[in-house]
Amino acid sequence: MNNSGSPQETVPPVEGVAGGGTAYGWDDGSLQDQSLLRGVIDPSRVPSFELVHVWCMPSTANVGPQETPRPLEPVSLLAGRNERESIQIAIRPKVSWSGSSNAGVVQIQCTDLCSTSGDRLVIGQSVTLRRVVPILGVPDALVPIDMPVSQINLLPGETTAIWVSIDVPSTQPPGQYDGEFIVTATKTDAECAAQFHDKSEKYQVYRELRNCLDVIEQIDGKPVDEVVERAKSATTTLRRVLLSPSFSDFFSENGPLDMMDEDANLSIRVKLSLTVWDFVLPTTPSLPAVIGISDTVIEDRFGVEHGTAEWYDALELHFKWLLQYKISPYFCKWGNSMRVLTYTSPWPADHPKSDEFFSDPRLAAYAVPYSPVVPCGDLAKDYLQKEVEILRSKGHWKKAYFYLWDEPLNMQQYDAIRRQASDIHAYAPDARVLTTYYSGPSDAPLAPNNFEAFLKVPGFLRPHTQIYCTSEWVIGNREDLVKDIIAEIKPENNEEWWTYVCMGPSDPHPNWHLGMRGTQHRAVMWRVWKEGGTGFLYWGANCYEKATVASAEIKFRRGLPPGDGVLFYPGEVFSSSREPVASLRLERLLSGLQDIEYLKLYSSRYGRDEGLAILEKTGMYLGPERYTMDHNPIDMMRGEIFRTCRP
């Protein structure tokens, strides 16, 4: 590329949610010495800070292509053990140095995080890097990149974000861990390869010429008349070649120069510091967050037939991958009129795999199917009784629940729940049945108005339901209604109140729709904790439109807000990997669950009233329409709990 002449003026970002970029050779100014970049730009000879902006953003920021640069500051994080803490590194080109439509290529690298005592958080194990990829123009998918070193292409006039996550093992010694995130502008792979071959060829010639020179200079004992003129001529030629700029720039007497040392001096280095404190987040989450996974979507997209070995493998892969997010997955198949078959293990209760799934300490709750997941012929008759008898003999039975119907609307559907629950309780009087609802039966009003009818549902379903799971949409911004809802629940009968979000509530209330603010995503769990719910349900995490090819484009379902029912993506959409790709919203769900553990710790020391007070004192969360849009109050809350609760 040739940037001769005066530098171009700053070109503002073009329209479009996803950004668009600018013309070839674009720059946004801010260079300390523009004269350095006149002519062909060789990134191996120019400090990277002259070519790219690099700055840090919190995990609650939506860093889109049009994000504007900010000053680069060191990163300082706080995390307990068995906790994940994340940060974003934003990179935006100042100029184009590539000969293609890209602005250029940067090499990114992250070191291990080390303490002064020699303990480490190892890159690729505890420290992971993912690239933030827009979905419908909104930053959401977190696509894994190579570690510890990777190269990414930058587009002119667009910001790219790298999501850095640090997973602190539960046995990690407390202390301060330091490391670096390194960004180096470099040439494209083709240019690097060409340069490598060019150097190799030159060095081979260099060796041959050097050997030739040594031979010719050893002329002792030879007839002077025969060699003197040839020796002088050859020596002059050889020395001229050896001292030519094309060779001396790249080689010394000891061989090729190590360009890595030169690159290190040109790189941008971001200081990362993590304080690990002596607080271990519980392996089993304090609040069960049960999240639905559509088995039908898995069957269609991955081409696996229900009940085959490949089908079991696909479900197991999803189950185990999701456990890292401190959620309790359940698989589901939707029937007519919102009847739903839900199950956490696709195997029967007496299968070793079921015991493995249900006994996993990371699982807070598991769904038991009312009928066989895989048809079993004559055995179906006594299926429920046998399943319940086996599970009741296990120590993990206290995690079990039955989810039979989603949002019943009329007497026929409510009666179906009663009948099925009666069957379950005939074999297990202590079984928990979960029912989601946002209204009473429409054809048999329980009260003069809708909200009063909604409040009467527990009395109407008792004793056929133990977990009353209500929509946050019903509450709206009326937190005072929570007391009325809780008043209808009878904990002395082992009844619980859970909540859920679905299509609603909408902005500005907390939810996981695509395009909502990062704190709005994280606040879903703040709301649950403040209102006093003891569990949470989300209807689907992979409910995109039907596709029959794993790598097919992701399309959100018509009639739903973008992102509703989707918290992760098939890995095949972005690469050859089968591992699912998390969304920003799934990461923020995890952060919200971790925040609950902090608040629970604080409340255990100082009481629930003080736990509620710290939310208000820091400005983090006051209500569904009054919560922070900035990350600082989150750090204030965590910092205060660290200061007051550490040993």
C-alpha positions in Angstrom: 0.0 0.0 0.0 1.2 3.5 -0.7 0.2 6.3 1.7 2.3 8.9 0.1 1.2 12.5 0.4 -0.6 14.2 3.2 -2.5 12.0 5.6 -6.2 11.6 5.0 -8.6 13.3 7.3 -10.5 11.3 9.9 -13.3 9.4 8.3 -16.4 8.9 10.5 -17.9 5.4 10.8 -20.5 4.7 8.2 -24.1 3.8 8.9 -25.3 0.3 9.8 -25.4 -1.4 13.1 -22.6 -3.7 12.1 -20.4 -0.9 11.0 -19.2 -0.7 7.4 -15.7 0.7 7.5 -14.1 3.1 5.1 -12.0 3.4 2.1 -8.7 1.6 1.5 -5.9 3.4 3.2 -8.2 4.9 5.8 -6.8 6.4 9.0 -8.3 8.1 12.0 -5.4 10.4 12.9 -4.0 10.3 16.4 -0.5 9.3 15.1 2.4 10.8 16.9 4.5 11.1 13.7 2.6 10.7 10.5 5.8 11.0 8.5 6.8 7.6 9.8 4.0 6.1 7.8 4.6 7.6 4.4 5.3 5.1 1.7 4.8 1.4 2.2 4.1 0.5 5.8 6.1 -2.4 7.1 4.6 -3.2 10.5 7.8 -5.0 11.6 9.5 -1.6 11.6 6.8 0.7 13.0 5.6 0.6 16.7 2.2 -1.0 16.8 0.8 1.9 18.8 1.2 4.0 15.6 -0.9 1.5 13.7 -3.7 0.4 16.1 -5.6 1.6 19.1 -5.8 -0.8 22.0 -7.9 -0.3 25.1 -9.8 -2.3 27.7 -13.6 -2.6 28.3 -15.5 -4.4 31.1 -17.5 -7.5 30.4 -20.8 -5.6 30.6 -19.9 -3.4 27.6 -21.3 -4.1 24.2 -18.2 -3.4 22.1 -19.5 -3.1 18.6 -17.6 -2.2 15.3 -18.3 1.5 15.9 -16.9 1.6 19.4 -14.6 4.6 19.7 -11.1 4.3 21.2 -10.3 5.1 24.8 -7.1 5.5 26.7 -5.2 2.3 27.4 -5.0 1.5 31.1 -3.8 -1.5 33.1 -6.5 -4.1 34.0 -7.1 -4.9 37.7 -9.7 -7.7 38.5 -11.0 -9.4 41.6 -12.2 -13.0 41.7 -13.0 -15.6 44.2 -11.9 -19.2 43.8 -14.2 -21.3 41.5 -15.2 -18.1 39.8 -14.8 -16.8 36.2 -14.0 -13.1 35.6 -13.8 -11.6 32.2 -12.5 -8.5 30.5 -12.6 -7.3 26.9 -9.6 -6.0 24.9 -10.7 -3.7 22.0 -8.5 -3.2 18.9 -9.1 -0.6 16.2 -6.8 0.2 13.2 -5.5 3.7 12.8 -4.3 3.1 9.3 -4.3 0.4 6.7 -1.0 -1.5 6.2 -2.3 -4.5 4.3 -2.4 -4.9 0.6 -5.9 -6.3 0.7 -9.4 -5.0 1.8 -8.4 -5.6 5.4 -6.7 -2.8 7.3 -4.1 -5.3 8.5 -3.3 -8.2 10.7 -2.5 -8.2 14.4 -0.9 -10.9 16.4 -2.4 -11.3 19.9 -0.9 -13.2 22.7 -1.6 -13.7 26.4 0.9 -14.9 28.9 0.2 -17.0 32.0 -0.8 -15.0 35.1 1.8 -15.6 37.8 2.0 -14.8 41.5 5.2 -13.9 43.3 5.1 -17.3 45.0 5.3 -19.1 41.7 1.6 -20.1 41.3 0.1 -19.8 37.9 -3.1 -19.4 36.0 -2.2 -21.0 32.7 -3.2 -19.7 29.3 -5.3 -22.3 27.5 -6.5 -23.8 30.8 -7.5 -21.1 33.2 -7.1 -18.2 30.8 -9.0 -18.3 27.5 -9.4 -16.0 24.5 -12.4 -15.6 22.3 -13.3 -13.2 19.6 -16.5 -11.2 19.9 -18.5 -11.7 16.6 -21.6 -9.7 15.8 -25.0 -11.4 15.3 -27.5 -9.2 13.4 -24.9 -6.5 13.8 -24.9 -6.8 17.6 -21.8 -8.2 19.4 -22.8 -11.5 20.9 -21.0 -14.7 19.7 -17.8 -15.6 21.5 -15.7 -17.6 19.0 -12.6 -19.4 20.4 -9.3 -18.4 18.9 -5.9 -20.1 19.0 -3.9 -19.8 22.2 -1.5 -18.6 23.4 -0.8 -16.8 20.0 -3.3 -16.0 17.3 -3.7 -13.7 14.3 -6.8 -11.7 13.5 -7.7 -9.5 10.6 -8.8 -5.9 11.3 -11.3 -4.1 9.0 -10.8 -0.5 8.2 -12.7 1.8 10.5 -14.0 -1.0 12.7 -13.4 -2.1 16.2 -12.7 -5.8 17.1 -13.0 -7.1 20.6 -11.3 -10.0 22.3 -13.0 -11.6 25.3 -10.5 -12.7 27.9 -11.8 -15.0 30.6 -10.0 -16.2 33.7 -11.3 -19.3 35.4 -9.9 -19.6 38.9 -9.8 -23.2 40.2 -11.3 -23.8 43.6 -7.9 -24.9 44.9 -6.0 -21.9 43.5 -3.9 -20.2 46.3 -5.0 -16.6 47.0 -2.8 -13.8 46.0 -2.1 -11.4 43.1 -1.5 -12.8 39.7 0.1 -10.7 37.0 0.4 -11.2 33.2 0.3 -9.4 29.9 -1.9 -9.3 26.8 0.3 -8.4 23.9 -0.9 -6.9 20.6 1.5 -6.7 17.6 0.8 -5.4 14.2 2.2 -7.8 11.7 2.1 -8.7 8.0 -0.4 -11.1 6.5 0.3 -14.8 6.4 1.2 -14.6 2.8 3.6 -11.7 3.3 5.1 -13.4 6.3 5.5 -16.6 4.3 7.1 -14.7 1.4 9.4 -12.9 3.8 10.4 -16.2 5.4 11.2 -17.9 2.1 13.1 -14.7 0.9 15.3 -14.8 4.0 15.9 -18.5 3.7 17.1 -18.1 0.1 19.3 -15.2 0.9 20.8 -17.0 3.8 21.6 -20.0 1.7 23.3 -17.8 -0.8 25.2 -16.1 2.0 26.5 -19.4 3.3 27.7 -20.4 -0.2 29.4 -17.1 -0.8 31.1 -17.2 2.5 32.4 -20.7 1.9 33.7 -19.6 -1.5 35.4 -16.6 0.1 37.1 -18.9 2.6 38.4 -21.2 -0.1 39.7 -18.5 -2.3 41.4 -16.6 0.5 43.4 -19.7 1.4 45.9 -19.4 -1.4 49.1 -20.1 0.5 51.3 -22.4 -1.5 49.7 -21.7 -4.8 51.6 -20.2 -7.7 51.2 -16.5 -7.3 50.8 -15.8 -10.9 47.9 -18.2 -11.2 45.8 -17.0 -8.4 46.6 -13.4 -7.4 44.4 -11.7 -9.9 41.5 -14.1 -9.5 41.8 -13.9 -5.7 41.8 -10.1 -5.7 38.8 -10.0 -8.1 36.8 -12.6 -6.2 37.6 -11.0 -2.8 36.4 -7.7 -4.0 33.2 -9.2 -5.4 32.5 -11.4 -2.4 33.0 -8.6 0.1 30.8 -6.3 -1.9 28.0 -8.9 -1.9 28.4 -9.7 1.8 28.3 -6.0 2.8 25.4 -5.1 0.5 22.3 -3.7 2.4 20.1 -6.5 1.2 22.2 -8.9 3.2 23.4 -6.8 6.1 19.9 -5.8 7.0 18.9 -9.3 7.7 22.0 -11.3 8.7 24.9 -11.1 11.1 28.0 -13.3 11.3 26.0 -15.6 13.6 23.1 -16.1 11.2 19.7 -14.5 10.8 18.6 -11.9 13.3 15.9 -13.0 15.7 13.0 -10.8 14.6 10.9 -11.7 17.7 13.1 -9.5 19.8 12.4 -6.6 17.5 8.7 -7.4 17.4 8.6 -7.4 21.2 9.9 -3.9 21.3 7.2 -2.7 18.9 4.3 -4.4 20.6 1.5 -2.9 22.7 1.5 -4.6 26.1 -1.6 -4.6 28.3 -0.9 -5.3 32.0 -3.4 -7.8 33.6 -3.6 -8.1 37.3 -6.0 -10.5 39.1 -6.5 -10.6 42.9 -7.7 -14.0 44.0 -9.2 -13.9 47.4 -9.9 -16.6 49.9 -13.6 -17.1 49.1 -14.6 -20.3 47.3 -17.9 -20.0 45.4 -19.9 -23.2 46.0 -19.6 -26.0 43.5 -23.4 -26.4 43.6 -25.0 -23.0 42.8 -27.1 -21.5 45.6 -29.8 -20.7 43.2 -31.0 -23.3 40.7 -31.2 -21.8 37.2 -32.8 -24.4 35.0 -32.4 -23.8 31.2 -34.2 -25.6 28.4 -32.4 -27.2 25.5 -34.5 -28.3 22.5 -33.7 -31.9 21.6 -35.7 -31.4 18.4 -33.3 -28.6 17.3 -30.3 -30.8 18.0 -31.9 -33.7 16.0 -32.7 -31.5 13.0 -29.5 -29.4 12.8 -27.0 -32.2 13.5 -28.8 -34.9 11.7 -29.0 -37.3 14.6 -31.9 -39.7 14.9 -33.8 -39.8 18.2 -32.5 -42.6 20.4 -29.3 -43.5 18.4 -25.8 -43.5 19.8 -25.1 -40.3 18.0 -28.1 -38.7 19.6 -27.0 -39.6 23.1 -23.5 -38.2 22.3 -24.9 -34.9 21.1 -27.1 -34.4 24.2 -24.2 -35.4 26.5 -21.9 -32.9 24.8 -24.4 -30.1 25.3 -25.1 -31.0 28.9 -21.5 -31.2 30.0 -20.6 -28.0 28.2 -23.4 -26.0 29.8 -22.4 -27.0 33.4 -19.5 -24.6 33.3 -22.1 -21.8 33.3 -23.5 -22.9 36.7 -26.8 -23.6 35.2 -28.9 -26.8 35.4 -29.8 -27.9 31.8 -32.8 -29.8 30.9 -33.8 -31.2 27.5 -37.3 -30.6 26.2 -39.7 -31.7 23.5 -42.8 -29.6 22.9 -46.2 -31.1 22.4 -49.6 -29.7 21.6 -51.0 -26.9 23.6 -47.7 -26.2 25.4 -47.5 -29.7 26.9 -43.7 -30.3 27.4 -41.6 -33.4 28.0 -38.6 -32.4 30.0 -35.7 -34.5 31.1 -32.1 -33.8 32.2 -30.8 -37.3 31.4 -31.9 -39.1 28.2 -31.1 -42.4 29.8 -33.5 -44.3 32.2 -32.9 -43.8 35.9 -31.1 -47.2 36.4 -28.5 -46.3 33.7 -25.0 -45.4 35.1 -25.1 -42.3 32.9 -28.2 -40.9 34.7 -26.5 -41.4 38.0 -23.4 -39.6 36.7 -25.5 -36.7 35.4 -27.6 -36.3 38.5 -24.7 -36.7 41.0 -22.6 -34.0 39.4 -22.1 -31.5 42.1 -22.4 -28.6 39.6 -26.0 -29.5 38.9 -28.4 -27.8 41.2 -31.7 -29.4 39.9 -32.7 -32.0 37.4 -35.9 -32.7 35.5 -37.5 -36.1 35.6 -39.6 -37.1 32.5 -43.2 -38.1 33.1 -43.1 -40.6 30.3 -40.3 -42.4 28.5 -37.9 -40.2 26.5 -37.1 -43.1 24.1 -40.0 -45.5 23.4 -39.6 -48.7 25.4 -42.5 -50.9 24.3 -44.3 -52.8 27.0 -42.0 -51.3 29.7 -43.8 -47.9 29.3 -46.7 -49.1 31.4 -44.8 -49.1 34.7 -42.2 -46.6 33.6 -43.1 -43.7 35.9 -43.3 -45.9 39.0 -40.0 -47.6 38.3 -38.2 -44.3 37.6 -39.5 -42.7 40.8 -38.7 -45.7 43.0 -35.1 -45.8 41.7 -34.5 -42.0 42.0 -36.1 -41.8 45.5 -33.4 -44.2 46.7 -30.6 -41.9 45.6 -29.0 -39.0 47.5 -29.6 -36.6 44.6 -33.4 -37.1 44.7 -33.7 -33.7 46.5 -32.6 -32.1 43.2 -35.5 -33.7 41.2 -38.5 -31.9 39.8 -41.2 -32.6 37.2 -42.0 -29.9 34.6 -45.2 -31.0 32.9 -46.8 -28.1 31.2 -45.7 -24.6 30.1 -48.0 -21.7 30.9 -51.4 -23.4 31.2 -54.2 -21.2 30.0 -57.5 -23.0 30.5 -59.2 -25.5 32.7 -58.4 -28.4 30.4 -54.7 -27.7 30.7 -54.8 -27.1 34.4 -56.7 -30.4 34.9 -54.1 -32.2 32.9 -51.4 -30.9 35.3 -53.5 -32.1 38.2 -53.9 -35.6 36.7 -50.3 -36.1 35.9 -49.2 -34.7 39.3 -51.5 -37.1 41.0 -49.9 -40.0 39.2 -46.5 -38.8 40.3 -47.4 -38.2 44.0 -49.0 -41.6 44.2 -45.5 -43.0 43.9 -43.6 -40.2 45.5 -45.6 -37.9 47.9 -42.4 -35.8 48.3 -41.9 -35.2 44.5 -41.7 -31.6 43.3 -43.9 -30.5 40.4 -43.0 -27.2 38.7 -45.6 -25.2 36.9 -44.9 -22.0 35.0 -47.8 -19.5 34.6 -48.7 -15.9 34.1 -52.5 -16.1 34.5 -55.3 -18.2 35.9 -57.5 -20.3 33.6 -59.2 -18.0 31.2 -62.4 -20.0 31.0 -62.9 -20.2 34.8 -62.0 -16.9 36.3 -60.7 -17.3 39.9 -61.2 -13.6 40.7 -62.7 -10.4 39.4 -59.5 -9.2 37.7 -56.5 -10.8 36.0 -53.9 -10.1 38.7 -56.1 -11.3 41.5 -56.8 -14.5 39.4 -53.1 -14.8 38.9 -52.6 -14.6 42.7 -55.1 -17.4 43.2 -53.3 -20.0 41.1 -51.3 -21.5 44.0 -54.5 -22.2 45.9 -56.1 -23.6 42.7 -53.2 -26.0 42.0 -52.3 -27.0 45.5 -51.3 -29.8 46.3 -50.5 -30.7 42.7 -47.6 -28.1 42.3 -44.7 -27.4 44.7 -42.7 -25.0 42.6 -44.8 -22.0 41.5 -42.8 -20.3 38.7 -44.2 -17.0 37.6 -43.4 -14.6 34.8 -41.5 -11.4 35.6 -43.6 -9.8 33.0 -46.6 -10.0 35.4 -44.8 -8.0 38.0 -43.6 -5.3 35.7 -42.1 -2.4 37.7 -44.5 -3.1 40.6 -42.1 -4.7 43.1 -44.7 -4.2 45.8 -46.7 -7.0 44.1 -44.0 -9.5 45.0 -45.2 -9.5 48.6 -48.7 -10.4 47.5 -47.3 -13.3 45.4 -45.0 -14.7 48.2 -47.9 -14.4 50.6 -49.7 -17.1 48.6 -46.7 -19.6 48.8 -46.5 -22.0 51.8 -42.9 -22.8 52.5 -44.0 -25.0 55.4 -45.5 -27.3 52.8 -42.1 -27.3 50.9 -43.5 -24.9 48.3 -41.2 -22.5 46.5 -41.5 -19.4 44.3 -39.4 -19.3 41.2 -39.5 -16.8 38.3 -38.8 -16.8 34.6 -38.4 -14.4 31.7 -39.5 -15.2 28.1 -40.6 -12.8 25.4 -41.2 -10.3 28.2 -40.5 -8.2 30.1 -39.1 -5.9 27.5 -36.7 -2.9 27.7 -35.8 -1.4 30.0 -36.5 -4.4 32.3 -33.8 -7.0 32.7 -33.9 -9.8 30.1 -31.6 -11.6 27.7 -32.7 -10.1 24.4 -30.0 -9.3 21.8 -29.0 -5.7 21.9 -30.0 -5.0 25.5 -27.3 -3.4 27.7 -24.7 -5.6 29.3 -25.9 -4.7 32.8 -29.4 -5.3 31.7 -28.5 -8.9 31.0 -26.6 -9.3 34.2 -29.4 -7.7 36.2 -31.8 -10.7 35.5 -30.2 -12.5 38.4 -30.0 -9.3 40.6 -33.7 -9.0 40.2 -34.3 -12.7 41.2 -32.2 -12.2 44.4 -33.7 -8.9 45.4 -37.3 -10.2 45.0 -36.5 -13.3 47.0 -37.1 -16.1 44.4 -35.4 -19.4 45.2 -35.0 -20.6 41.6 -35.2 -19.5 38.0 -36.3 -21.0 34.7 -35.5 -20.0 31.1 -37.5 -21.8 28.4 -34.8 -22.3 25.8 -31.1 -21.7 25.0 -30.9 -23.2 21.4 -34.3 -22.4 20.0 -33.4 -20.9 16.7 -35.2 -21.6 13.4 -35.1 -25.1 12.0 -32.1 -26.1 9.9 -30.9 -29.4 8.7 -27.2 -28.5 8.3 -25.0 -27.9 11.4 -23.2 -25.0 9.8 -26.4 -23.3 8.5 -26.9 -19.6 9.2 -28.5 -18.9 12.6 -32.0 -17.4 12.3 -34.0 -16.3 15.3 -37.6 -17.5 15.4 -40.2 -15.3 13.9 -42.4 -13.5 16.3 -39.9 -13.5 19.1 -37.5 -10.6 20.1 -34.1 -11.2 18.6 -32.1 -13.5 20.8 -35.1 -14.7 22.8 -34.6 -18.5 23.4 -31.0 -18.5 22.2 -28.0 -18.3 24.5 -25.4 -20.2 22.5 -24.7 -21.1 18.9 -23.6 -24.3 17.1 -19.8 -24.3 16.8 -20.0 -25.4 13.2 -21.4 -22.0 12.2 -18.0 -20.4 12.9 -15.5 -23.2 12.4 -15.1 -27.0 12.2 -15.4 -27.4 16.0 -18.4 -29.2 17.4 -18.2 -27.4 20.7 -21.0 -24.9 21.1 -20.2 -21.2 21.0 -21.4 -19.1 24.0 -23.1 -15.7 23.7 -22.2 -12.6 25.7 -25.6 -13.1 27.3 -24.7 -16.5 28.5 -21.5 -15.2 30.1 -23.5 -12.4 31.8 -26.0 -15.0 33.1 -23.0 -16.7 34.7 -21.8 -13.4 36.1 -25.2 -12.7 37.6 -25.2 -16.1 39.3 -21.8 -15.4 40.7 -23.0 -12.0 42.0 -25.7 -13.9 43.9 -23.0 -15.9 45.7 -21.3 -12.6 46.7 -24.6 -11.2 48.0 -25.4 -14.5 49.8 -22.0 -14.4 51.6 -22.5 -10.8 52.6 -26.1 -11.5 53.9 -24.9 -14.5 55.8 -22.5 -12.2 57.7 -24.7 -9.1 58.1 -28.3 -10.2 57.4 -30.5 -10.0 54.3 -31.5 -6.4 54.9 -27.8 -5.3 54.7 -27.5 -7.4 51.5 -30.3 -5.5 50.0 -28.8 -2.2 51.2 -25.5 -2.8 49.5 -27.4 -3.0 46.2 -28.9 0.4 46.8 -25.8 1.9 48.4 -23.6 1.1 45.4 -26.3 2.0 42.9 -26.1 -1.4 41.3 -29.7 -2.4 41.4 -32.7 -0.6 42.9 -35.5 -2.1 40.8 -36.4 -3.4 37.3 -36.2 0.1 35.8 -33.5 1.4 38.1 -30.2 -0.3 37.8 -26.7 0.7 36.8 -25.8 1.1 33.1 -22.2 1.4 34.1 -19.8 -1.3 35.4 -18.4 0.7 38.3 -21.2 -0.1 40.8 -20.6 -3.8 40.2 -16.9 -3.4 41.1 -18.0 -1.3 44.1 -20.3 -4.1 45.4 -17.7 -6.8 44.9 -15.0 -4.7 46.4 -17.0 -3.9 49.5 -17.8 -7.6 50.0 -14.2 -8.4 49.5 -13.1 -5.8 52.1 -15.7 -6.8 54.7 -15.8 -10.5 54.3 -12.3 -11.7 53.6 -10.6 -13.6 56.4 
